[in-house]
Amino acid sequence: MSKASPSTRAKHTTKRATPKPKVTATTERKPRAESKQSQLITMLRQPNGATIAEIAKALSWLPHTVRGAIAGALKKKLGLNVQSEKVDDRGRVYRIAE
């Protein structure tokens, strides 16, 4: 097999993809109205807050999923101030500080 001559080879043009703008904490992001993320935010905005076990049961999630959603989606992406405190009869309670 011989190489094709330059005139018979197909010319390849490469187009560079335009980079997507990075989403930062300063960019306003809001969850959809009835998503599990919005349900999680609603639970954490209650005056009594919510425990990992309560959230996991309400959303049918595993505990590690709840912790990941709080740390990743709420704190990092949405920039919410989620605080926790230890309550004697309930354990560790999480709530969004206003």
N, CA, C and O atoms as a GROMACS GRO file, in nm:
protein
  392
    1MET      N    1   0.083  -0.117   0.000
    1MET     CA    2   0.000   0.000   0.000
    1MET      C    3   0.088   0.123   0.000
    1MET      O    4   0.185   0.133   0.075
    2SER      N    5   0.053   0.214  -0.082
    2SER     CA    6   0.128   0.338  -0.087
    2SER      C    7   0.043   0.450  -0.031
    2SER      O    8  -0.080   0.444  -0.030
    3LYS      N    9   0.112   0.552   0.014
    3LYS     CA   10   0.040   0.667   0.067
    3LYS      C   11  -0.023   0.744  -0.047
    3LYS      O   12   0.030   0.751  -0.158
    4ALA      N   13  -0.139   0.801  -0.017
    4ALA     CA   14  -0.206   0.881  -0.118
    4ALA      C   15  -0.132   1.013  -0.133
    4ALA      O   16  -0.076   1.065  -0.037
    5SER      N   17  -0.134   1.064  -0.251
    5SER     CA   18  -0.067   1.191  -0.274
    5SER      C   19  -0.142   1.302  -0.202
    5SER      O   20  -0.261   1.289  -0.174
    6PRO      N   21  -0.073   1.409  -0.172
    6PRO     CA   22  -0.136   1.518  -0.098
    6PRO      C   23  -0.261   1.573  -0.166
    6PRO      O   24  -0.352   1.622  -0.099
    7SER      N   25  -0.266   1.565  -0.297
    7SER     CA   26  -0.381   1.622  -0.366
    7SER      C   27  -0.504   1.533  -0.353
    7SER      O   28  -0.616   1.582  -0.364
    8THR      N   29  -0.486   1.402  -0.329
    8THR     CA   30  -0.601   1.312  -0.320
    8THR      C   31  -0.646   1.291  -0.175
    8THR      O   32  -0.755   1.240  -0.152
    9ARG      N   33  -0.564   1.328  -0.079
    9ARG     CA   34  -0.604   1.313   0.060
    9ARG      C   35  -0.711   1.415   0.096
    9ARG      O   36  -0.711   1.528   0.048
   10ALA      N   37  -0.800   1.372   0.179
   10ALA     CA   38  -0.904   1.464   0.225
   10ALA      C   39  -0.840   1.563   0.320
   10ALA      O   40  -0.762   1.528   0.409
   11LYS      N   41  -0.876   1.685   0.301
   11LYS     CA   42  -0.822   1.788   0.389
   11LYS      C   43  -0.908   1.791   0.515
   11LYS      O   44  -1.030   1.801   0.510
   12HIS      N   45  -0.840   1.784   0.627
   12HIS     CA   46  -0.909   1.785   0.755
   12HIS      C   47  -0.900   1.924   0.815
   12HIS      O   48  -0.792   1.981   0.831
   13THR      N   49  -1.014   1.976   0.845
   13THR     CA   50  -1.016   2.104   0.915
   13THR      C   51  -1.066   2.078   1.055
   13THR      O   52  -1.170   2.014   1.075
   14THR      N   53  -0.996   2.126   1.149
   14THR     CA   54  -1.038   2.107   1.287
   14THR      C   55  -1.096   2.235   1.340
   14THR      O   56  -1.038   2.343   1.325
   15LYS      N   57  -1.210   2.222   1.401
   15LYS     CA   58  -1.274   2.336   1.462
   15LYS      C   59  -1.257   2.322   1.612
   15LYS      O   60  -1.286   2.218   1.670
   16ARG      N   61  -1.210   2.426   1.672
   16ARG     CA   62  -1.196   2.422   1.817
   16ARG      C   63  -1.329   2.457   1.881
   16ARG      O   64  -1.396   2.554   1.845
   17ALA      N   65  -1.364   2.376   1.976
   17ALA     CA   66  -1.488   2.401   2.047
   17ALA      C   67  -1.471   2.522   2.137
   17ALA      O   68  -1.367   2.539   2.202
   18THR      N   69  -1.573   2.606   2.141
   18THR     CA   70  -1.565   2.721   2.230
   18THR      C   71  -1.584   2.672   2.372
   18THR      O   72  -1.675   2.593   2.399
   19PRO      N   73  -1.501   2.717   2.462
   19PRO     CA   74  -1.512   2.669   2.600
   19PRO      C   75  -1.640   2.719   2.666
   19PRO      O   76  -1.683   2.832   2.642
   20LYS      N   77  -1.701   2.633   2.748
   20LYS     CA   78  -1.822   2.672   2.819
   20LYS      C   79  -1.782   2.759   2.937
   20LYS      O   80  -1.677   2.738   2.999
   21PRO      N   81  -1.864   2.856   2.968
   21PRO     CA   82  -1.830   2.938   3.084
   21PRO      C   83  -1.840   2.855   3.212
   21PRO      O   84  -1.931   2.775   3.228
   22LYS      N   85  -1.745   2.877   3.302
   22LYS     CA   86  -1.745   2.802   3.427
   22LYS      C   87  -1.853   2.858   3.519
   22LYS      O   88  -1.874   2.978   3.527
   23VAL      N   89  -1.918   2.768   3.588
   23VAL     CA   90  -2.020   2.808   3.684
   23VAL      C   91  -1.954   2.820   3.819
   23VAL      O   92  -1.892   2.726   3.869
   24THR      N   93  -1.967   2.935   3.878
   24THR     CA   94  -1.906   2.960   4.007
   24THR      C   95  -2.014   2.986   4.111
   24THR      O   96  -2.133   2.993   4.078
   25ALA      N   97  -1.973   3.002   4.232
   25ALA     CA   98  -2.067   3.028   4.340
   25ALA      C   99  -2.135   3.164   4.323
   25ALA      O  100  -2.243   3.186   4.377
   26THR      N  101  -2.072   3.253   4.248
   26THR     CA  102  -2.132   3.385   4.229
   26THR      C  103  -2.244   3.381   4.124
   26THR      O  104  -2.328   3.470   4.120
   27THR      N  105  -2.245   3.278   4.041
   27THR     CA  106  -2.350   3.264   3.942
   27THR      C  107  -2.477   3.216   4.012
   27THR      O  108  -2.473   3.122   4.091
   28GLU      N  109  -2.588   3.281   3.984
   28GLU     CA  110  -2.713   3.245   4.048
   28GLU      C  111  -2.764   3.113   3.992
   28GLU      O  112  -2.795   3.104   3.873
   29ARG      N  113  -2.774   3.011   4.076
   29ARG     CA  114  -2.828   2.882   4.035
   29ARG      C  115  -2.943   2.848   4.127
   29ARG      O  116  -2.933   2.865   4.249
   30LYS      N  117  -3.051   2.801   4.069
   30LYS     CA  118  -3.168   2.765   4.149
   30LYS      C  119  -3.216   2.626   4.107
   30LYS      O  120  -3.220   2.595   3.988
   31PRO      N  121  -3.251   2.543   4.204
   31PRO     CA  122  -3.304   2.411   4.170
   31PRO      C  123  -3.448   2.422   4.118
   31PRO      O  124  -3.516   2.521   4.144
   32ARG      N  125  -3.490   2.320   4.045
   32ARG     CA  126  -3.628   2.318   3.997
   32ARG      C  127  -3.724   2.310   4.115
   32ARG      O  128  -3.683   2.274   4.226
   33ALA      N  129  -3.848   2.342   4.092
   33ALA     CA  130  -3.944   2.355   4.201
   33ALA      C  131  -3.969   2.223   4.276
   33ALA      O  132  -3.973   2.224   4.399
   34GLU      N  133  -3.985   2.114   4.208
   34GLU     CA  134  -4.021   1.988   4.275
   34GLU      C  135  -3.910   1.885   4.272
   34GLU      O  136  -3.938   1.765   4.281
   35SER      N  137  -3.788   1.925   4.261
   35SER     CA  138  -3.677   1.830   4.258
   35SER      C  139  -3.642   1.786   4.400
   35SER      O  140  -3.683   1.848   4.498
   36LYS      N  141  -3.566   1.679   4.410
   36LYS     CA  142  -3.522   1.633   4.541
   36LYS      C  143  -3.430   1.734   4.607
   36LYS      O  144  -3.428   1.748   4.729
   37GLN      N  145  -3.353   1.804   4.525
   37GLN     CA  146  -3.265   1.907   4.580
   37GLN      C  147  -3.348   2.018   4.644
   37GLN      O  148  -3.311   2.067   4.751
   38SER      N  149  -3.456   2.059   4.581
   38SER     CA  150  -3.539   2.163   4.640
   38SER      C  151  -3.609   2.112   4.765
   38SER      O  152  -3.631   2.189   4.859
   39GLN      N  153  -3.646   1.984   4.768
   39GLN     CA  154  -3.705   1.925   4.888
   39GLN      C  155  -3.603   1.924   5.002
   39GLN      O  156  -3.638   1.950   5.117
   40LEU      N  157  -3.477   1.894   4.971
   40LEU     CA  158  -3.370   1.896   5.070
   40LEU      C  159  -3.353   2.036   5.127
   40LEU      O  160  -3.339   2.052   5.248
   41ILE      N  161  -3.353   2.136   5.041
   41ILE     CA  162  -3.338   2.275   5.085
   41ILE      C  163  -3.455   2.314   5.176
   41ILE      O  164  -3.435   2.382   5.277
   42THR      N  165  -3.576   2.272   5.139
   42THR     CA  166  -3.693   2.302   5.220
   42THR      C  167  -3.681   2.240   5.359
   42THR      O  168  -3.714   2.304   5.459
   43MET      N  169  -3.633   2.116   5.365
   43MET     CA  170  -3.616   2.049   5.495
   43MET      C  171  -3.512   2.121   5.580
   43MET      O  172  -3.529   2.135   5.701
   44LEU      N  173  -3.405   2.167   5.518
   44LEU     CA  174  -3.298   2.233   5.593
   44LEU      C  175  -3.334   2.376   5.633
   44LEU      O  176  -3.271   2.432   5.722
   45ARG      N  177  -3.432   2.436   5.568
   45ARG     CA  178  -3.474   2.572   5.603
   45ARG      C  179  -3.577   2.574   5.716
   45ARG      O  180  -3.611   2.682   5.765
   46GLN      N  181  -3.626   2.459   5.757
   46GLN     CA  182  -3.720   2.454   5.869
   46GLN      C  183  -3.647   2.499   5.996
   46GLN      O  184  -3.526   2.479   6.008
   47PRO      N  185  -3.719   2.559   6.090
   47PRO     CA  186  -3.654   2.606   6.212
   47PRO      C  187  -3.582   2.495   6.290
   47PRO      O  188  -3.478   2.519   6.352
   48ASN      N  189  -3.637   2.375   6.287
   48ASN     CA  190  -3.575   2.263   6.359
   48ASN      C  191  -3.467   2.194   6.279
   48ASN      O  192  -3.396   2.110   6.333
   49GLY      N  193  -3.452   2.227   6.151
   49GLY     CA  194  -3.353   2.162   6.066
   49GLY      C  195  -3.390   2.017   6.040
   49GLY      O  196  -3.506   1.979   6.055
   50ALA      N  197  -3.292   1.936   6.001
   50ALA     CA  198  -3.316   1.795   5.972
   50ALA      C  199  -3.188   1.715   5.996
   50ALA      O  200  -3.077   1.767   5.981
   51THR      N  201  -3.205   1.590   6.033
   51THR     CA  202  -3.090   1.501   6.050
   51THR      C  203  -3.065   1.425   5.920
   51THR      O  204  -3.150   1.424   5.831
   52ILE      N  205  -2.950   1.362   5.910
   52ILE     CA  206  -2.917   1.282   5.792
   52ILE      C  207  -3.020   1.170   5.776
   52ILE      O  208  -3.066   1.143   5.665
   53ALA      N  209  -3.057   1.106   5.886
   53ALA     CA  210  -3.153   0.995   5.880
   53ALA      C  211  -3.290   1.042   5.833
   53ALA      O  212  -3.355   0.973   5.754
   54GLU      N  213  -3.335   1.158   5.880
   54GLU     CA  214  -3.465   1.211   5.838
   54GLU      C  215  -3.466   1.245   5.689
   54GLU      O  216  -3.563   1.217   5.619
   55ILE      N  217  -3.358   1.305   5.642
   55ILE     CA  218  -3.348   1.342   5.501
   55ILE      C  219  -3.342   1.216   5.413
   55ILE      O  220  -3.408   1.208   5.310
   56ALA      N  221  -3.262   1.118   5.456
   56ALA     CA  222  -3.247   0.995   5.379
   56ALA      C  223  -3.381   0.923   5.366
   56ALA      O  224  -3.414   0.871   5.259
   57LYS      N  225  -3.458   0.920   5.473
   57LYS     CA  226  -3.588   0.853   5.469
   57LYS      C  227  -3.686   0.929   5.379
   57LYS      O  228  -3.758   0.868   5.300
   58ALA      N  229  -3.689   1.061   5.391
   58ALA     CA  230  -3.784   1.142   5.314
   58ALA      C  231  -3.755   1.139   5.164
   58ALA      O  232  -3.847   1.141   5.083
   59LEU      N  233  -3.626   1.135   5.126
   59LEU     CA  234  -3.589   1.142   4.986
   59LEU      C  235  -3.554   1.006   4.926
   59LEU      O  236  -3.523   0.997   4.807
   60SER      N  237  -3.559   0.901   5.006
   60SER     CA  238  -3.522   0.765   4.962
   60SER      C  239  -3.377   0.762   4.913
   60SER      O  240  -3.346   0.702   4.810
   61TRP      N  241  -3.290   0.827   4.989
   61TRP     CA  242  -3.148   0.830   4.959
   61TRP      C  243  -3.072   0.752   5.066
   61TRP      O  244  -3.125   0.725   5.173
   62LEU      N  245  -2.949   0.717   5.036
   62LEU     CA  246  -2.860   0.660   5.135
   62LEU      C  247  -2.791   0.775   5.208
   62LEU      O  248  -2.780   0.886   5.155
   63PRO      N  249  -2.745   0.749   5.332
   63PRO     CA  250  -2.683   0.858   5.408
   63PRO      C  251  -2.564   0.925   5.339
   63PRO      O  252  -2.547   1.046   5.350
   64HIS      N  253  -2.483   0.849   5.267
   64HIS     CA  254  -2.368   0.912   5.201
   64HIS      C  255  -2.412   1.002   5.086
   64HIS      O  256  -2.340   1.096   5.052
   65THR      N  257  -2.527   0.975   5.028
   65THR     CA  258  -2.580   1.061   4.922
   65THR      C  259  -2.626   1.195   4.981
   65THR      O  260  -2.606   1.300   4.920
   66VAL      N  261  -2.687   1.188   5.098
   66VAL     CA  262  -2.731   1.311   5.165
   66VAL      C  263  -2.611   1.399   5.199
   66VAL      O  264  -2.611   1.519   5.174
   67ARG      N  265  -2.507   1.337   5.257
   67ARG     CA  266  -2.388   1.414   5.293
   67ARG      C  267  -2.321   1.474   5.169
   67ARG      O  268  -2.274   1.587   5.172
   68GLY      N  269  -2.318   1.397   5.061
   68GLY     CA  270  -2.259   1.448   4.937
   68GLY      C  271  -2.339   1.563   4.877
   68GLY      O  272  -2.281   1.658   4.826
   69ALA      N  273  -2.471   1.554   4.884
   69ALA     CA  274  -2.555   1.661   4.831
   69ALA      C  275  -2.539   1.789   4.912
   69ALA      O  276  -2.537   1.898   4.856
   70ILE      N  277  -2.527   1.773   5.044
   70ILE     CA  278  -2.508   1.891   5.128
   70ILE      C  279  -2.374   1.958   5.098
   70ILE      O  280  -2.366   2.079   5.081
   71ALA      N  281  -2.269   1.876   5.092
   71ALA     CA  282  -2.135   1.932   5.070
   71ALA      C  283  -2.117   1.983   4.928
   71ALA      O  284  -2.062   2.092   4.908
   72GLY      N  285  -2.161   1.907   4.828
   72GLY     CA  286  -2.135   1.943   4.689
   72GLY      C  287  -2.234   2.041   4.631
   72GLY      O  288  -2.198   2.150   4.589
   73ALA      N  289  -2.361   2.000   4.628
   73ALA     CA  290  -2.462   2.082   4.561
   73ALA      C  291  -2.496   2.207   4.640
   73ALA      O  292  -2.502   2.317   4.584
   74LEU      N  293  -2.519   2.192   4.770
   74LEU     CA  294  -2.566   2.307   4.847
   74LEU      C  295  -2.453   2.402   4.884
   74LEU      O  296  -2.464   2.523   4.864
   75LYS      N  297  -2.345   2.348   4.938
   75LYS     CA  298  -2.236   2.436   4.983
   75LYS      C  299  -2.153   2.488   4.867
   75LYS      O  300  -2.132   2.609   4.855
   76LYS      N  301  -2.105   2.398   4.782
   76LYS     CA  302  -2.013   2.440   4.676
   76LYS      C  303  -2.084   2.508   4.560
   76LYS      O  304  -2.047   2.619   4.522
   77LYS      N  305  -2.183   2.442   4.504
   77LYS     CA  306  -2.245   2.496   4.382
   77LYS      C  307  -2.343   2.610   4.410
   77LYS      O  308  -2.342   2.711   4.340
   78LEU      N  309  -2.427   2.593   4.511
   78LEU     CA  310  -2.527   2.697   4.539
   78LEU      C  311  -2.476   2.801   4.638
   78LEU      O  312  -2.536   2.908   4.650
   79GLY      N  313  -2.368   2.772   4.708
   79GLY     CA  314  -2.310   2.868   4.800
   79GLY      C  315  -2.392   2.892   4.925
   79GLY      O  316  -2.383   2.999   4.985
   80LEU      N  317  -2.473   2.794   4.966
   80LEU     CA  318  -2.555   2.810   5.086
   80LEU      C  319  -2.471   2.783   5.210
   80LEU      O  320  -2.376   2.704   5.208
   81ASN      N  321  -2.507   2.848   5.318
   81ASN     CA  322  -2.436   2.833   5.445
   81ASN      C  323  -2.508   2.727   5.528
   81ASN      O  324  -2.603   2.759   5.600
   82VAL      N  325  -2.464   2.602   5.518
   82VAL     CA  326  -2.525   2.492   5.592
   82VAL      C  327  -2.446   2.472   5.720
   82VAL      O  328  -2.325   2.450   5.718
   83GLN      N  329  -2.518   2.480   5.831
   83GLN     CA  330  -2.454   2.463   5.961
   83GLN      C  331  -2.509   2.339   6.030
   83GLN      O  332  -2.622   2.298   6.004
   84SER      N  333  -2.429   2.281   6.116
   84SER     CA  334  -2.475   2.165   6.191
   84SER      C  335  -2.448   2.186   6.338
   84SER      O  336  -2.353   2.254   6.377
   85GLU      N  337  -2.532   2.125   6.418
   85GLU     CA  338  -2.511   2.128   6.562
   85GLU      C  339  -2.562   1.997   6.620
   85GLU      O  340  -2.652   1.933   6.564
   86LYS      N  341  -2.504   1.960   6.731
   86LYS     CA  342  -2.542   1.835   6.794
   86LYS      C  343  -2.653   1.862   6.895
   86LYS      O  344  -2.636   1.942   6.988
   87VAL      N  345  -2.766   1.795   6.876
   87VAL     CA  346  -2.881   1.807   6.966
   87VAL      C  347  -2.890   1.676   7.044
   87VAL      O  348  -2.875   1.568   6.986
   88ASP      N  349  -2.916   1.686   7.174
   88ASP     CA  350  -2.912   1.568   7.261
   88ASP      C  351  -3.004   1.456   7.216
   88ASP      O  352  -2.960   1.341   7.205
   89ASP      N  353  -3.130   1.485   7.190
   89ASP     CA  354  -3.224   1.377   7.159
   89ASP      C  355  -3.229   1.338   7.012
   89ASP      O  356  -3.278   1.230   6.980
   90ARG      N  357  -3.180   1.421   6.922
   90ARG     CA  358  -3.188   1.391   6.778
   90ARG      C  359  -3.055   1.355   6.715
   90ARG      O  360  -3.054   1.291   6.610
   91GLY      N  361  -2.946   1.393   6.772
   91GLY     CA  362  -2.816   1.373   6.709
   91GLY      C  363  -2.773   1.500   6.638
   91GLY      O  364  -2.808   1.610   6.681
   92ARG      N  365  -2.699   1.486   6.528
   92ARG     CA  366  -2.650   1.602   6.455
   92ARG      C  367  -2.761   1.653   6.362
   92ARG      O  368  -2.816   1.579   6.281
   93VAL      N  369  -2.792   1.782   6.378
   93VAL     CA  370  -2.900   1.845   6.302
   93VAL      C  371  -2.838   1.948   6.208
   93VAL      O  372  -2.753   2.027   6.249
   94TYR      N  373  -2.881   1.947   6.082
   94TYR     CA  374  -2.831   2.039   5.980
   94TYR      C  375  -2.940   2.139   5.947
   94TYR      O  376  -3.059   2.106   5.941
   95ARG      N  377  -2.897   2.263   5.924
   95ARG     CA  378  -2.993   2.366   5.882
   95ARG      C  379  -2.920   2.471   5.800
   95ARG      O  380  -2.798   2.489   5.812
   96ILE      N  381  -2.996   2.540   5.718
   96ILE     CA  382  -2.940   2.648   5.637
   96ILE      C  383  -2.951   2.778   5.717
   96ILE      O  384  -3.060   2.818   5.758
   97ALA      N  385  -2.837   2.842   5.739
   97ALA     CA  386  -2.835   2.968   5.814
   97ALA      C  387  -2.869   3.081   5.719
   97ALA      O  388  -2.815   3.091   5.608
   98GLU      N  389  -2.959   3.164   5.761
   98GLU     CA  390  -3.003   3.277   5.678
   98GLU      C  391  -2.918   3.396   5.700
   98GLU      O  392  -2.940   3.501   5.638
   0.00000   0.00000   0.00000
